[in-house]
Amino acid sequence: MPAFPASSTLPTRLPITASGPADAAQWLNRYAELGPAFSSELPPSGLPQPAWVARSAACAEQLGWADDWWSQEDGQALQVLSGNALWPGMRPLASVYSGHQFGVWAGQLGDGRAHLLGEVQTASGPMEIQLKGAGATPYSRMGDGRAVLRSSIREFLCSEAMAGLGIPTTRALALTASSSLPVRRETLETAAIVTRLAPSFLRFGHFEHFAHSDQHLELRRLADFFIQHHAPECLEAGVENGQPYVALLEKVTRQTARLLADWQAIGFCHGVMNTDNMSMLGLTLDYGPFGFMDGFNPGHICNHSDHQGRYAFARQPNMAFWNLHALAQALMPLIDGPREAAGEALLQALEAYKTDFPSALLSRMRTKLGLRSEHEDDGRLIDDWLKLMAASRADYTQSFRRLASLTQQDDPARLRDLFIDPQTLADWLARYRMRLQAEHSLDTERALQMKACNPSVVLRNHLAEGAIRLAQQGDFSETERLLKVLQRPFDEAEQASDAALPPDWAQTLEVSCSS
């Protein structure tokens, strides 16, 4: 396990507050109990003179915390979530993992700027609470363990935006910052910490770490731990065929297929789909150079650092399948029997992706088009719609939203404004209207259904940028306002600019792995 340099000034202990929003008995530290092979226990390194940037009331409600959890004097929530103190029952640690980055084995990685504080009991089960940006760990490599305000606002807002869209995601409870701690990136920036929530932050890379280092006992312990706490049905399946780890791979495969269908249907680009950024629970994890599609381009690359376009929008489903193969390879040592038979069993589990992903995506696209029934030509109708959008670089979000307002007779002027070739659009709309008539669709009902799944507002880069620029001047009001808007994305936007097409200057925005 890597050691800190002798010159390290990391704290060895933090003050414990008198109380917190959860009793000490409500905190679990199950991952810490796995032992030092899996993590390094150490406290976070806090922000001096921190300030609240934003908090998610929806997240606090999920935890079962009181509305005023953040302002209770004896709880010192600001200090705890800025890495300066701990609540009773917390046992902070950083976990070790490895992974493939842009298709290349990167070796040991780990939580280089994240501290797991523990798990808190909630009505829906234990929830891990993690600080991102709380200082260096044994896995920071050459990094400083810090996060900056710019990227932290993006992660905070997108975590809650995805939850508002109904897409599986890690959550963001709070965001704090300190102007007293400058952090050098391309320029000097403000340090920040995001408090993230998830039932588990385990990644494909956790399993790859122990498989690639031939620590098979630890690999088995980790897999058994995950099955026991997060996938007990796999143990039941294993009783029947003796292969709970094959059942685990199939479960993760199916969850990942549904997640990718969600991403593609909403027009979301992750940007860095490395195996160490893939959740074992099928959650959207690690918001860096992500982007929601503006003008539809299947080849869109949201990450300026992705020079080869490995994680371009249209490639995301295949990249997820590639990552699942890497996970299958990591689980290979756990499968009983001859190696060839084990490989066949794992490959068979992966086959679920080939059926689940296209089926899930087709279902979501039917819903986005307001189709209640299934028809054998629906796939062609959907594909032609997407090709039509791509040819005009029509705005992804607004194309679907405006289509919801289409009636059987009216001239679709607002929709036509998004397309270059009005005749080709008219030809497709004629087919679409015939399809609607075939299932006796009512315009009013269909509009309500479509607007309930096609958002009016998504976190476009220029919206995030507007909040960031104000926050860098000490004004967090736009971050707070956007949070409320993004938690109700299907409502008609009260502020027209939130749902408007992006301004021309938005085309100059670039996000990269440093974002």
N, C-alpha and C positions, 0 to 999 in steps of 0.2 A: 504494500500500500504506500503511495507516495507520501512523503513527509513535508511539512512546511519548512521553508528555509529558516535558518537560525535567526535572521533579522525580522521574522514575522512579528507583527504587533497585534495579531488577532486576539480577541478576548478569550479567556479561558472560562469565564463565568459571567452571568448576567444577573441583575437583581430580580427577585421574584415578587410580583405584585401581591397585594393582600387578597385579591379575588379577580375574577374575570366573568365574562358573560356566560361561561359554562363552568360548572363545579369541577373541581379537580378529579372527582370520580368519573366524570363524563369523558375524560381524555383517555385515549388508548395509544399505545406505542408498539403496535404489533410488528411493524417493520424493523424497529430498533432491536426487538428481541431476537431477530434472526442472527444477529451477531456482527462482528467486525469485518467479516468477509464481504458483507453486502453494503456496508455504509461506514461512514466516519461520523461519530458523534462530536459535534462542536456547535457553539452558539453562533448566531449571526453577528455581523459587525454593523452596528446601527448607523443611522443618519443623524448628524448633529442638527439640533434645532429644526426638527421636522414639522411639516404642515400637511394637513389634509388637502388632497386634490379632489378626490371624489370617493363616494361610497355607494354600494349597491344595496338598497333596501330589500330588493328581491332575494339577493343572496343571504342576507341576514335572516330573512323570513324562512328560507330553506333550512337554515341552521337552527331555527327555533329561538333566535335571540330577540330580546326586547328592542323596540324601536330606538331606544336611547342607548343602545349597547356601546356606542362609540364615544358618548359624552359622560359616562359614569366616572366620577372622579377616582374612586378607589381602583377601578379597572385599568386605568392608564392605557386605554386602547391605542392611542396614537403612538405611545412609546413602544408598546409590544409589536405593533404592525410596522414600526420603523426599525425594528431590530435592536432596540435598546433595553428591553426587559422581556420577561416571560410570565405567562400566567401559570398558576399552580397546575401541575400535571403534564406540562409540556416537556418534551425530550428531543431537542432539535438535532437534526442530522443531515448529511448530504449523502446521496446514494451513488454507487458506482455502476456504470454501464459502459458498453462499447457500441459500435455500429458502423454501418456503411454510409458514407457521405458522398452524394452524387455518384453512387454506384461503386465506390472504391472503399475497401476496408480501411477504417481510420484508427483501429486499435482502441485503447482505453479512452473513454470520454468521462462521463459522469456529470453530476450536478455541479457545474463550475461556478454558478452564481445563484443557486437555489438551496434553501434550507427548509426541510420538512419539519414543521413544529410538532406534529403529532396528528392524531385523528380525534375528532369530537363526535360523540354520539348524537344522532339526529333521528327524527321520526322515520326517515326513510333509510336509515342505516348509517354506519360510520362514514365520516367525510374527512379526508386529509386536508390539512391547511398548510400551505407552503408560501414562503416569502421568496420572491424572485428579485434579485438585485441587492441582496443583503451581505455582500462581501465575499472574499475569496474562500475557497475550500481546497482540500487536497486534489481536487479534480479541475481546478481552474486553468491548469497548464500555464500559458503566458498571460492569461487574462486577469483583470482586476476584480472580477466577481460583481461588478456593478451593472446596473441598468440605468439608462438615461430617461429623462422625462418624455422625450419625443417618442421613443419606442414603447414606453410603458403606457402612455395614453392610448396608443394604437391597440396594444394588447388588452388593456382594460375595457375599452369600448367594444372591441370586436368579440371578446368573450361573451359579453352580455348581449351584443347584437345577435350572435349565433343562437344563444338561448332563446331570444325573442322570436327568432325564425323557426324554432323547434328543431334545430340541428344539434346532435350530441356534441358537447363541448365541455372543456374545463370552464370553471366560472371565475369571476373576479369579484372579490368582496370589497376591496379597498385599494386606493392608490395614495401613497404619501410621497413627499419630495422634500429636498433640502437645497436651498440656494447656497448654503454654507459649505457644500461639498462638491466642487467642480470635478467633472469626469472628462478625461480627454478621449474624444473619438476623432472625427475629422477636425472638429473644433472643440473648445471647452463647452461642456453641456452640464445641465443640472442633474444631480443624482436622484433616483426615484426607486421605489419598491412597490411591486404589485403583490397583493395577497391573493393567491390562487386557491381554488377549491376543486377537488375531484374525489370520487370514491377511491381511486387509486391513480397514481402517476406512473405506474409501471409501463415500460415501453418494450418494443421488440428488442431493443438494444440491451436491456437488462439480461435477457436470456442469451443473446449472442455473446455477451461478455464471458459468461461461464463456459459456454460451449467452446469458444475459440481458445480459451486458456486451459482447456481440458480439466476444468474443475467440475466434474460430473456429479459429485455428491452435492455440491452447492447448487448446481443446475436443478437437480431433482428436488432439493429443499425449496427452491424458489417456485418451481412449477407446482409443487404440492401446496405451498403457501397460497398461491394465487387461486388454485382450484378450491381450496378449503374456504377462502373468504369471498371469492368473487365469481366462482363458477362451479358450485357444488354438484350441479347436474352432470358435469363431466365425470365425476367420481362414480355416480350411479351408472353412467354409460360404461365406465371401465369395468364395473362388476360383471357386466354382460359379456364383454369381449376382451377384457384384460388390458385395454388400451385407453386409459383416461387422457393421455397426452395427445392422442390422435383426436379424441373428442374435443379437447381444448383447442387444437389448431382449427378444427372445423367451426367451432363457435366464434373464434376470433376472425376467421375468414368471412363468415356470414355477417358479422357486425361491421367489418371493414367494407364489405360490398355495399351494405346499406348506407354507410357514411359517405362513400364516394358517389353514390347515386344522389344523395342530398347535395353534395358540393356541386355536381355537374348541373343539377336541376336549378339551383339558385344562382349559378354563374360565379362560383367562388374558386379562386386560385390560392392554394396554400403557399407555394413558393419554395419550400424546403422539405420535401417529403423524404428525408433520410430515415433510415430505420430507427435511429435514436429519437425521431420525432413522431413515431407511430405508436398510438395508444393500444394497449392490450384490451381496453374496454370499448374500443371503437369510438373514441372521443376525438374531436378536433383539438390538437395539442400544439402548443408553442406557436404563438402568433408573431411572426417576424415580418418578412417581406410579402405578406399576403395582399390580395386585391380582389375586390368585387368587379366583375366585368362592366365596363362602360360600353363602348361600341363592340358588338360581338365579333370576336376573332378566335376561332378554335385554336390557332397557333399562338395565342397570347402568352407572353412570358412576363409574369408580374415581378420576378426577382431579377434586378439588374445584374446580380452576380452570377446568374445562371447562363453562362455564355453559350453553352451548347443547347439550351432549351430542353434539358432533361425533364423539367417539371412544368412544361407548358400545359395550358388548360386541357387540351385534348389528350395529352399523354398521362394525365393523372390516374385514370383507372388502371392502365397497364403498369404504371410505377407502383401502385399499391399492390398489384398482383406480384410484381417482382419482390417487393418487400416481404410479402407473405411467404414466398419461396425461401427467403433468407431466414425467416422465423422457423419454417419447417426444417431447414438444415440445422438450426440450433437445437431443435427438439429431438433430432435423430438419435443422440446417445441414450435417450430415455425409452426408446421403443424396444420392446422385447422381440426376440427372434433374430433371424438372419438379416444382415444389413439390407439386402435387396428387397426382402419382404417388408421391412420397416419403411424403406423408401417408397414402396408402392402404396403402403397404407397412408403415408403422409400426402403423397400426390393425390390420392383419392379424396382426402379431406379438402385439398385445395380446389378440387373440381367444383365445389359448391359456388365458388366465386363466378365461374363461367355462366352459371344459370341465375344466381341471385342478383348479381349486379345489373345485367340487362333487364331482368324482370322488374327490379325495383325502379330503375330509371324510367322504363316505359310506363310504369304505374304513376310515377310522379309527373311525367310529362303529360299523360292523359288528364290528370287532375289540373295541371296548369292550363290546359286548353279547355277545361270545363266539360270534359267528356265523362259521362257517368257509366257508360257501358263499354264493352270491349268489341273491337272490330278488327278483322285480319289486316286491313289496310291502314290501321292507325300508325304503325311504325313508319310507313312511307309518308303519310301526311305530316308527321312530326319532323322527320328528316328534311322534307322539302321546306318546311317552315324555318328550320335552323339554317338551311342553305340560303334561303331568301334573306334572312337576317344577316348572315355572314357576308353575302355579296354587297350589301349596302352598309356594312358595319353599323347596323341599327342598334340602338341602345338596348342592351339585354333586358334590364329591369323594366324599362318603360314600354318596350314592345309587348310584353305579356300583359302589363297593367292596362295599357290602352286597348289591347285586344278584348279585355274583359268588358269594355263598354260598347263593343260592337253589337248592333242590332241586325235583325234580318233584312231591314229595309234601308236604314239610314246610310248616308255617305260617310265612310270612315276617315274624315279629313285629318284628324289628329294622329291617327295611326299612319296614314299615308305620308305624313310629313317626315317620318323616320326612314323612309325607303327611297332609293334612287329610281327604281323602275316601277312606276305605278301599274303598268299593265300586268307584269308578273305577279305583283301583289294582288291585283284584282282577280287573276286566274286562281290563285291559291285560296283567296277568300271565298270564291264561288264553290270550290270543293269543300271548304270548311263549313259553309252554310248548309250544304247538302248533308254533310255528316251530322250536323246539329239537328237538322230536320228529321233525319232517320231515327233519332232517339227522342223525338218530340221535345226538344230542349226549349225551355222558356227563357227569354232573354234576361228577365229580372232575376230569376233564380240562378241562372248561370253566372251572371255578373257578380252576385254575392259570393258564390262558391269560388270563382276565380280570384276575386279580391281577397279572399281569406287564405289564399296560398301563394299569391303573387304580390310581393311587398311593394308598397309605395316608396319606401325609403330603405336603402342599404348603406353601409358605411363606406361610401366612396372615398378615395384617397383625398380629394380636395376638401371634403367635410372634416376628415380627421386633421388635415393640415391646418384648417382654420382654427380648430380647437387648440392645436399645438402652438401655433403662433401667439395666440392670446395667453396661453398658459406660461409660455416662456417669458412673458411680461408680468407674470404674477396674477393673471386673471383666469380663474378656473371656471367661470360661469358657463362658457360654451361647452366645456367638457360635461358639466352637470346637465345642461340642457339637452345635448345630444344623447346622453345616456337615457333620459326619459323618452326621447323620440324613438330610439333604436329598440327599446324594450316593447314598443307597440308598432312594429314595422308595417302592419297591414292596415292600420288606420290611415285615413286621408291626412296628409301632412298639413299641420296648421300653418307652418311657414313654407311657402311655396318653393323657396330655394332649396329646401331639403330634398325634394323630389324632382327638382329640375335637372335637365341635362347638364353635364359638367361644363364649366366655363373653359374657354380656350387655354387659359394658363394651366389648367389641370394636366394638360398633355405634357408639360415639362417636368412633372413630378416623377421622381424615381425612388424606388425603395430597394434596398439590398439587404444582405445578411447583417449589416451593421444597423439596420433599422429596427 
